[in-house]
């Protein structure tokens, strides 16, 4: 599978894929430093990205989107066109011309980055990414990082729930036509693959990321023919053993009878409407009675983790599930409260306090502790310079130094393998479809003390 160099979704210069206020703040930082004769290497900020709270019904989350975040940092540049576009903005009239003539043309991100491994499970208020560097650099990455990480994380978390209820089924990601943009369709394929899905309908995800793309046939293909069987026969002549026949255009059970004429030479039949449980049972009997025991039954039609769980619990003979809209949009809760907050400036811890939204200050590390059976026990949030708890694993790892990768990022299939191995360490009570919120993040004594002292300072 391709990795960091995949072109369509990675190599574009996305420097302006940001909120405009990031640029006005960046220019303000530059102007202030220029007037005060401050070198930007003396203007160092540290930000952490974390999720404030669970989406509905979730008891854990799956981290995804790191590769695209890194690629943005590696490739983003201010081109002549983007610089001239910004120069003409009236709001920048008081910014020194050197900002446009010297600084932006030579700009390259100079950031240190720490992150959890993609595919790791995590919980609210745990930093999953930390960024450190000159304030201008660390500030303007905020919007893009939140965009790619928020979206891929919520889709990967949804896909994980589906994988939990159907661990032995073939899972197909079918969400591109309902995703919120063509690129979101690619990201949905990537995120769901990380969380254990087998393939996708998205062809770009296959070309660029190596996620196997699959498909069946359209109702329109069946409708094109006056006789339904003629459509099946024509399709089979072209695709042979790879054929999956769509049998719900007219009468599902009659179409199942027609598909039996191909014996076990076709791969499967697909149900895309109606009572899937009832149809699957009838179709399975028809297939088996006609010696087509090896023919698979694939089901789609607005599936989600709840419907799939019911199908499996009722022992409906469905072998593979195509999940689209509900996955690519995370439709039961399509947003996630990811935030990117300043937690240190020039080595001095910073805190944000507004009503109940408290941000833990200072550079931090998340330590994970397992029980004697190797199962997840607890996470402890500590200041980075504290001694690690005994028998713990640090979750934030160095990824970039001064804007350069420290080592190659893992291939996508390796990220999926890590997810599959790692999610086994999460006890089953976290994997319930209902909210339990039994997780409680442990906060170290020193971090509590620092947080308290800064609250008092700003009271």
Secondary structure as GFF3:
##gff-version 3
##sequence-region A 1 459
A	DSSP	alpha_helix	7	10	.	.	.	ID=ss1
A	DSSP	alpha_helix	20	36	.	.	.	ID=ss2
A	DSSP	three_ten_helix	40	42	.	.	.	ID=ss3
A	DSSP	beta_strand	44	51	.	.	.	ID=ss4
A	DSSP	beta_strand	61	62	.	.	.	ID=ss5
A	DSSP	alpha_helix	66	75	.	.	.	ID=ss6
A	DSSP	alpha_helix	80	87	.	.	.	ID=ss7
A	DSSP	three_ten_helix	90	92	.	.	.	ID=ss8
A	DSSP	alpha_helix	98	98	.	.	.	ID=ss9
A	DSSP	pi_helix	99	103	.	.	.	ID=ss10
A	DSSP	three_ten_helix	104	106	.	.	.	ID=ss11
A	DSSP	beta_strand	111	115	.	.	.	ID=ss12
A	DSSP	beta_strand	121	122	.	.	.	ID=ss13
A	DSSP	beta_strand	129	134	.	.	.	ID=ss14
A	DSSP	alpha_helix	135	140	.	.	.	ID=ss15
A	DSSP	alpha_helix	142	165	.	.	.	ID=ss16
A	DSSP	beta_strand	170	173	.	.	.	ID=ss17
A	DSSP	three_ten_helix	176	178	.	.	.	ID=ss18
A	DSSP	alpha_helix	182	194	.	.	.	ID=ss19
A	DSSP	beta_strand	199	200	.	.	.	ID=ss20
A	DSSP	alpha_helix	203	209	.	.	.	ID=ss21
A	DSSP	alpha_helix	219	224	.	.	.	ID=ss22
A	DSSP	alpha_helix	228	239	.	.	.	ID=ss23
A	DSSP	three_ten_helix	240	242	.	.	.	ID=ss24
A	DSSP	beta_strand	244	246	.	.	.	ID=ss25
A	DSSP	alpha_helix	252	259	.	.	.	ID=ss26
A	DSSP	three_ten_helix	260	265	.	.	.	ID=ss27
A	DSSP	beta_strand	268	271	.	.	.	ID=ss28
A	DSSP	alpha_helix	276	289	.	.	.	ID=ss29
A	DSSP	beta_strand	296	299	.	.	.	ID=ss30
A	DSSP	alpha_helix	305	313	.	.	.	ID=ss31
A	DSSP	beta_strand	320	323	.	.	.	ID=ss32
A	DSSP	alpha_helix	325	328	.	.	.	ID=ss33
A	DSSP	beta_strand	338	345	.	.	.	ID=ss34
A	DSSP	beta_strand	348	349	.	.	.	ID=ss35
A	DSSP	beta_strand	353	354	.	.	.	ID=ss36
A	DSSP	beta_strand	357	358	.	.	.	ID=ss37
A	DSSP	beta_strand	364	370	.	.	.	ID=ss38
A	DSSP	beta_strand	376	383	.	.	.	ID=ss39
A	DSSP	beta_strand	392	394	.	.	.	ID=ss40
A	DSSP	beta_strand	397	401	.	.	.	ID=ss41
A	DSSP	beta_strand	404	405	.	.	.	ID=ss42
A	DSSP	alpha_helix	412	423	.	.	.	ID=ss43
A	DSSP	three_ten_helix	428	431	.	.	.	ID=ss44
A	DSSP	beta_strand	442	443	.	.	.	ID=ss45
A	DSSP	alpha_helix	445	457	.	.	.	ID=ss46
###
